[in-house]
Amino acid sequence: MKVLVERTRENAVALTASLLFRAVQDRPSSVLGLATGGTMLAVYDHFIKLITTRKCEPCAATIHAWIRLATADDGDDPSGLTGEECDELRHQEPSYGST
């Protein structure tokens, strides 16, 4: 893992947002798992400015996945996994049967 250290909060925010932007630009079908809470709000604000000023748009499949996940999170789609359930599955150890 590469650790990047910036001298100011503003530089760290700009760098983080630009890294997110480049990731989405390089792979438009990316699905971002974003942290909640106040810590990342400045990064998200800067990221949104980059997207709106540079005309980077997620692909239709990504938007569809966001809508499907939001619907499941709201409890409106009992057939879909919620964001919390998806996170839980990602963190589970793989099971290869009994030994």
Residue, then its C-alpha position, 0 to 999 in steps of 0.5 A: m500500500k502506498v501512503l500519501v502525505e500532504r502538507t495541508r488538508e486542502n491538498a489532501v482533499a484535492l489529491t483524494a478527489s482527483l484519485l477518485f476521479r481518475a479511477v472512475q474515468d479509467r473504469p466508468s463501470s466502477v462502483l464506489g463504496l464511499a465512507t459516511g460521516g463528516t470526515m470525507l464530505a470535503v473530498y466528495d464535494h471536490f469530487i462532484k466539482l471535478i465530475t460536473t466540470r469535466k463532464c465525467e459521467p458514470c455508465a448506465a450499468t453503474i447508475h442502474a447498480w446504484i439505483r438497485l442498491a438504494t432500493a434494497d437499502d430502503g427495503d423496497d426490494p426484498s430480492g436484492l442485498t442491502g449495502e450492509e449485506c454486500d459489505e458483510l459478504r465481502h468481508q467473509e472468509p471464503s468457504y471451500g467445504s468441510t475438511 
